[in-house]
Amino acid sequence: MRKKNTTIAIRCTEEESRHIHKLAERHGLKLNDFVMRCALGKKIFVAHGIDEIVRQQKAIGRNLNQIATLANMDRLTAVNFQPLLDEHRKVTEMIGQLLREVK
């Protein structure tokens, strides 16, 4: 982890300050992180609703695990879930990639 040991102070109007704080909040970042990313030319992504998508994806995964458990216990006639499992895995990987880029 890099050591942050230098301070940069800037002056701005109250209106500019409010605007910068609102932008940081809108992007879900701390003010320091937002300003650093802007100043260093890094991309800032806003992924509204990603938490809900991840929650739903996890629920699907749990349901698939429950179905697999029942099938392994011979309490369920086995159905070919491989295409569904492949799609679930692909979407999960895409969500992980998006989250790594966002953070």
C-alpha angles and dihedrals in degrees: 000000000000120000115239106205105143127082125208116193123195133185123226140153121273089250092053090047092052090047093051091047091050091050092050091049092047089054091047093240135127112253092250093052092046094050092045092051092047094047093047093048095244120155117254116207126197112205105182112187096018091122091059092048091051091048092052092045090053091050090053089050092051091050091050090051091051091050091048090050092051091047091050089051090053089240092118131047105244116249125187101263094162096105090050092047091049091051092047090051092048093050091046090053090049091051090049091051091049092049092050090052093047095051 
